[in-house]
Amino acid sequence: MVRHIRRLALWAVPAGFLAVLFYWPLASIAASSFGPAWFEVLAREDLQRAIWFTLWQAVVSTVLCVLIGLPIAFVLYRRRFFGSVLLRTILVVPFVLPSIVVAIALIDFRELFGGSTILVILIAHVFLNVSLVVRVVGTAWANLDSETDEAAEIDGAAGIKRFVFVTLAQLRPAVFSSAALVFLFCATSFAAILTLGGGQIQSIETAIYFALTQRLDLQTASVLALLQTVITVAAFAISRKVGNASFVVELTADAKETDAIGKRDLPLVLVSLAFIFLLFVIPLGSLFAKAFTRGSEFSLQAFSDLSGKGARDLLDVTVFEAAANSLRNAAVAAAIAMFIGVLVAWLLARTKSRWPELFFMLPLGVSSLVLGFGYLLTFGGEPLPLRESWLVVPLLQALITAPLVVRITHSALLSLGENTRDAASNAGADSWQIWRFIETPSIRPALATALGFALLSSLGEFGSSALLAYADQTTLPVVLMRLISRPGEQNYAMAMAASVLLIVLVVLVVSASELIRTRRRRSSSV
């Protein structure tokens, strides 16, 4: 009885966290959206165009990610060559890069495509999300039994026929699961469309933002926020329904036994390398080049300017102060997300029901901009005036990140099996001793990965920060947006330099995660 009460008390902590910071703001949005104006808002032509653009660009971006990701997944996960494992790890970086940085890296490429903003937006979405397809599908592909392919080849199924009817059939859950998640991320894309679209192209997310910041139209914002939530939650539900493929992308990649590249693989290898070069190397290389040059000469002036506030004191804080705000928010958000996420994962590993998991994973299906709007409605005054505190941003970021921590940690705990815990319990160990001496040492690499994701998600978060972080609490992604949206050589150069600073922070987190995982593997092999 005491154990049962103690378990319920533990459940109450994360349940209360989500009830207050997630479900209450969503209820506020729903309450403010219903009314006679609902149909009037949806009948507006400009908003219908925004809704249509959100849907079709998400579909096209998803198709492009799958078509480009499949050959890369085959090359990196089914074939062995020098540097393949390193390349797998590097390809994860675009997925965890802040979308505002990717948008800035691609902003000057609009001229190469005849000024086609839409095409560059699609490229940005492929840049950000193709790694998800590569990782999820590639991991599933690497675990396929090669004997099935060999048997199909003996039966006369060769080439494309064998791939479509044998390989692709086995990969279908992973493909559909990753595609549904890519659709979710593209449908909630905010920074890329806002930056590259320049206000001329509207999605549901940007329409919500402009309704709030330019027209103070709460009714329109509420209706669109509720509609966006329905779309994204549906995509999230589909991603969980169509397959058991994990939607967690590890920050680093482990080596697996694969076949060496043969002559038949060369076309796919060349195509994959071409995609990697065009999508990742050229944009990021261009961004670094612009950050370190002034005119046609090497210069560090842009980095020196980061200690200022831009041309004509455009910013409320210096870039370094904004970076300090982002790092502080990331540390607080990661600490909260790890506490809530690990606690939920520990509890889920000891329950058979799937309903608690759904309850705690749902924040992944709602965009940070929509939640930020919900916070404006809910926490602007009594009984909980959070909006006036700098803590509102890391609290929201922790809410969004905690489900990732749950997913990573829960999977690691399940891999230990119940027999291990049962044996320790039979030997007299209580729950705390099992966690401290058995589970924690075994899942330390997963905890490092979860912490890395928590830090990265907070560092690059833009949607809620654009609404809630202002004045001296402005974060680095918001500063980047302000710099790139204002004309002037100094502001432009500072945006490039600040983007490099954010990329360096991301790489440091990924490298630290790899270092922890490497040390763990070495200690386990001793």
Backbone hydrogen bonds, N-H to C=O, Kabsch-Sander energy under -0.5 kcal/mol:
donor,donor_aa,acceptor,acceptor_aa,energy
5,I,1,M,-2.3
6,R,2,V,-2.4
7,R,3,R,-2.2
8,L,4,H,-2.2
9,A,5,I,-2.2
10,L,6,R,-1.9
11,W,7,R,-2.2
12,A,8,L,-1.8
13,V,9,A,-0.8
13,V,10,L,-0.7
15,A,11,W,-2.0
16,G,12,A,-2.3
17,F,13,V,-1.8
18,L,14,P,-2.4
19,A,15,A,-2.5
20,V,16,G,-2.2
21,L,17,F,-2.3
22,F,18,L,-2.2
23,Y,18,L,-2.1
24,W,19,A,-1.5
26,L,22,F,-1.9
27,A,23,Y,-2.2
28,S,24,W,-2.0
29,I,25,P,-2.1
30,A,26,L,-2.5
31,A,27,A,-2.5
32,S,28,S,-1.9
33,S,29,I,-1.2
34,F,30,A,-1.4
38,W,35,G,-1.7
39,F,36,P,-0.5
40,E,36,P,-0.7
41,V,37,A,-2.8
42,L,38,W,-2.0
43,A,39,F,-1.3
44,R,41,V,-1.3
48,Q,44,R,-2.1
49,R,45,E,-2.3
50,A,46,D,-1.6
51,I,47,L,-2.5
52,W,48,Q,-2.6
53,F,49,R,-2.7
54,T,50,A,-2.3
55,L,51,I,-2.0
56,W,52,W,-2.7
57,Q,53,F,-2.3
58,A,54,T,-1.2
59,V,55,L,-1.9
60,V,56,W,-2.7
61,S,57,Q,-2.7
62,T,58,A,-1.9
63,V,59,V,-2.4
64,L,60,V,-2.5
65,C,61,S,-2.3
66,V,62,T,-2.2
67,L,63,V,-2.6
68,I,64,L,-2.5
69,G,65,C,-2.5
70,L,66,V,-2.2
72,I,68,I,-1.1
73,A,69,G,-2.8
74,F,70,L,-2.2
75,V,71,P,-2.3
76,L,72,I,-2.5
77,Y,73,A,-2.1
78,R,74,F,-2.2
79,R,75,V,-0.5
80,R,259,D,-2.8
84,S,81,F,-2.1
87,L,83,G,-2.4
88,R,84,S,-2.0
89,T,85,V,-1.9
90,I,86,L,-2.5
91,L,87,L,-2.1
92,V,88,R,-0.6
92,V,89,T,-1.1
93,V,89,T,-0.6
93,V,90,I,-1.2
95,F,91,L,-0.5
95,F,92,V,-0.6
96,V,92,V,-1.2
96,V,93,V,-0.7
97,L,93,V,-1.0
101,V,98,P,-0.9
102,V,98,P,-1.5
103,A,99,S,-2.4
104,I,100,I,-2.0
105,A,101,V,-2.3
106,L,102,V,-1.4
107,I,103,A,-0.8
107,I,104,I,-0.5
109,F,106,L,-1.7
110,R,107,I,-0.8
111,E,108,D,-0.6
113,F,109,F,-0.7
113,F,110,R,-0.8
114,G,111,E,-1.3
115,G,110,R,-2.5
116,S,110,R,-0.6
116,S,113,F,-1.1
117,T,115,G,-1.2
120,V,116,S,-1.5
121,I,117,T,-2.2
122,L,118,I,-2.3
123,I,119,L,-2.2
124,A,120,V,-2.4
125,H,121,I,-2.1
126,V,122,L,-2.2
127,F,123,I,-2.9
128,L,124,A,-2.3
129,N,125,H,-1.9
130,V,126,V,-2.6
132,L,129,N,-1.0
133,V,129,N,-1.2
134,V,130,V,-2.6
135,R,131,S,-2.6
136,V,132,L,-2.6
137,V,133,V,-2.4
138,G,133,V,-0.6
138,G,134,V,-1.9
139,T,135,R,-2.3
140,A,136,V,-1.7
141,W,137,V,-2.8
142,A,138,G,-2.6
143,N,139,T,-1.0
144,L,141,W,-1.5
146,S,144,L,-0.6
148,T,145,D,-1.1
149,D,145,D,-0.7
150,E,146,S,-2.2
151,A,147,E,-2.4
152,A,148,T,-2.2
153,E,149,D,-2.2
154,I,150,E,-2.0
155,D,151,A,-1.8
156,G,153,E,-1.3
157,A,152,A,-2.6
158,A,156,G,-0.8
161,K,158,A,-1.2
162,R,158,A,-0.6
163,F,159,G,-1.9
164,V,160,I,-2.8
165,F,161,K,-2.4
166,V,162,R,-1.8
167,T,162,R,-1.8
168,L,163,F,-3.7
170,Q,166,V,-1.4
171,L,167,T,-1.7
172,R,168,L,-0.9
175,V,171,L,-2.7
176,F,172,R,-2.9
177,S,173,P,-2.4
178,S,174,A,-2.4
179,A,175,V,-2.5
180,A,176,F,-2.5
181,L,177,S,-1.6
182,V,178,S,-2.4
183,F,179,A,-2.6
184,L,180,A,-1.9
185,F,181,L,-2.6
186,C,182,V,-2.6
187,A,183,F,-2.7
188,T,184,L,-1.4
189,S,186,C,-1.1
194,L,190,F,-2.9
195,T,191,A,-2.6
196,L,192,A,-2.6
197,G,193,I,-2.0
198,G,194,L,-0.9
200,Q,197,G,-2.2
202,Q,200,Q,-0.5
204,I,50,A,-0.5
207,A,203,S,-2.4
208,I,204,I,-2.1
209,Y,205,E,-2.1
210,F,206,T,-2.8
211,A,207,A,-2.1
212,L,208,I,-1.7
213,T,209,Y,-2.9
214,Q,210,F,-2.1
215,R,210,F,-1.3
217,D,211,A,-3.2
218,L,216,L,-1.2
221,A,217,D,-2.1
222,S,218,L,-2.4
223,V,219,Q,-2.3
224,L,220,T,-2.5
225,A,221,A,-2.4
226,L,222,S,-2.3
227,L,223,V,-2.2
228,Q,224,L,-2.9
229,T,225,A,-2.1
230,V,226,L,-2.1
231,I,227,L,-2.1
232,T,228,Q,-2.6
233,V,229,T,-2.6
234,A,230,V,-1.8
235,A,231,I,-2.0
236,F,232,T,-2.5
237,A,233,V,-2.6
238,I,234,A,-2.3
239,S,235,A,-2.1
240,R,236,F,-1.3
241,K,237,A,-1.5
242,V,238,I,-2.6
249,V,247,F,-0.6
250,E,248,V,-0.7
258,T,256,K,-0.6
259,D,78,R,-1.0
261,I,80,R,-1.3
265,D,262,G,-1.0
266,L,262,G,-0.6
266,L,263,K,-1.0
269,V,265,D,-2.5
270,L,266,L,-2.8
271,V,267,P,-2.4
272,S,268,L,-2.6
273,L,269,V,-2.7
274,A,270,L,-2.2
275,F,271,V,-2.3
276,I,272,S,-2.5
277,F,273,L,-2.5
278,L,274,A,-2.8
279,L,275,F,-2.9
280,F,276,I,-2.1
281,V,276,I,-1.5
282,I,277,F,-2.3
284,L,280,F,-1.9
285,G,281,V,-2.7
286,S,282,I,-2.5
287,L,283,P,-2.0
288,F,284,L,-2.3
289,A,285,G,-2.3
290,K,286,S,-2.2
291,A,287,L,-1.8
292,F,288,F,-1.5
293,T,290,K,-0.7
294,R,297,E,-2.7
296,S,294,R,-0.7
297,E,294,R,-1.4
299,S,292,F,-2.7
304,S,300,L,-1.9
305,D,301,Q,-2.3
306,L,303,F,-0.7
307,S,304,S,-1.4
308,G,305,D,-2.3
313,D,310,G,-1.6
314,L,311,A,-0.6
315,L,309,K,-2.6
319,V,306,L,-1.1
319,V,308,G,-0.9
320,F,306,L,-1.3
322,A,318,T,-2.3
323,A,319,V,-2.5
324,A,320,F,-2.1
325,N,321,E,-2.1
326,S,322,A,-2.4
327,L,323,A,-2.6
328,R,324,A,-2.5
329,N,325,N,-2.8
330,A,326,S,-2.7
331,A,327,L,-2.4
332,V,328,R,-2.3
333,A,329,N,-3.2
334,A,330,A,-2.7
335,A,331,A,-2.0
336,I,332,V,-2.3
337,A,333,A,-3.0
338,M,334,A,-2.7
339,F,335,A,-2.0
340,I,336,I,-2.8
341,G,337,A,-3.0
342,V,338,M,-2.4
343,L,339,F,-1.7
344,V,340,I,-2.4
345,A,341,G,-2.5
346,W,342,V,-2.5
347,L,343,L,-2.2
348,L,344,V,-3.0
349,A,345,A,-2.0
350,R,347,L,-1.2
351,T,348,L,-1.6
358,L,354,R,-1.9
359,F,355,W,-2.3
360,F,356,P,-1.9
361,M,357,E,-1.8
362,L,358,L,-1.3
364,L,361,M,-1.9
365,G,362,L,-2.4
366,V,363,P,-1.4
371,L,367,S,-2.0
372,G,368,S,-2.6
373,F,369,L,-2.2
374,G,370,V,-2.3
375,Y,371,L,-2.2
376,L,372,G,-1.8
377,L,373,F,-1.9
378,T,374,G,-2.2
379,F,375,Y,-2.7
384,L,381,G,-0.9
386,L,384,L,-2.3
387,R,379,F,-2.5
388,E,385,P,-0.9
389,S,386,L,-2.4
392,V,389,S,-1.4
393,V,390,W,-0.9
395,L,391,L,-2.3
396,L,392,V,-1.9
397,Q,393,V,-2.6
398,A,394,P,-2.5
399,L,395,L,-1.9
400,I,396,L,-1.9
401,T,397,Q,-2.1
402,A,398,A,-2.5
404,L,401,T,-1.0
405,V,401,T,-1.7
406,V,402,A,-2.6
407,R,403,P,-2.6
408,I,404,L,-2.5
409,T,405,V,-2.5
410,H,406,V,-3.0
411,S,407,R,-1.9
412,A,408,I,-1.7
413,L,409,T,-2.4
414,L,410,H,-2.5
415,S,411,S,-1.6
416,L,412,A,-0.6
416,L,413,L,-0.9
417,G,413,L,-0.6
417,G,414,L,-0.9
421,R,417,G,-0.8
422,D,418,E,-2.9
423,A,419,N,-2.5
424,A,420,T,-1.9
425,S,421,R,-2.6
426,N,422,D,-2.6
427,A,423,A,-1.2
428,G,425,S,-1.5
429,A,424,A,-2.3
434,I,430,D,-2.4
435,W,431,S,-2.3
436,R,432,W,-2.7
437,F,433,Q,-2.7
438,I,434,I,-1.6
439,E,434,I,-2.6
440,T,435,W,-2.7
442,S,438,I,-1.2
443,I,439,E,-2.1
444,R,441,P,-0.6
447,L,443,I,-2.4
448,A,444,R,-2.3
449,T,445,P,-2.2
450,A,446,A,-2.7
451,L,447,L,-2.5
452,G,448,A,-2.3
453,F,449,T,-2.5
454,A,450,A,-2.3
455,L,451,L,-2.4
456,L,452,G,-2.5
457,S,453,F,-2.8
458,S,454,A,-1.5
459,L,455,L,-2.5
460,G,456,L,-2.0
461,E,457,S,-0.6
461,E,458,S,-0.7
466,A,462,F,-2.3
467,L,463,G,-0.6
467,L,464,S,-0.9
468,L,464,S,-2.7
469,A,465,S,-2.1
470,Y,468,L,-0.7
473,Q,470,Y,-2.1
474,T,471,A,-1.4
476,L,322,A,-0.8
479,V,475,T,-2.1
480,L,476,L,-2.4
481,M,477,P,-1.9
482,R,478,V,-2.0
483,L,479,V,-2.4
484,I,480,L,-2.4
485,S,481,M,-1.4
486,R,483,L,-1.0
492,Y,488,G,-2.1
493,A,489,E,-2.5
494,M,490,Q,-2.5
495,A,491,N,-2.1
496,M,492,Y,-1.9
497,A,493,A,-2.4
498,A,494,M,-2.9
499,S,495,A,-1.9
500,V,496,M,-1.9
501,L,497,A,-2.1
502,L,498,A,-2.1
503,I,499,S,-2.4
504,V,500,V,-2.5
505,L,501,L,-1.9
506,V,502,L,-2.0
507,V,503,I,-2.7
508,L,504,V,-2.3
509,V,505,L,-1.8
510,V,506,V,-2.4
511,S,507,V,-2.8
512,A,508,L,-2.3
513,S,509,V,-2.1
514,E,510,V,-2.2
515,L,511,S,-2.3
516,I,512,A,-2.1
517,R,513,S,-2.3
518,T,514,E,-2.6
519,R,515,L,-2.3
520,R,516,I,-2.1
521,R,517,R,-2.3
522,R,518,T,-2.3
523,S,519,R,-2.4
524,S,520,R,-2.0
525,S,521,R,-1.4
526,V,522,R,-0.7
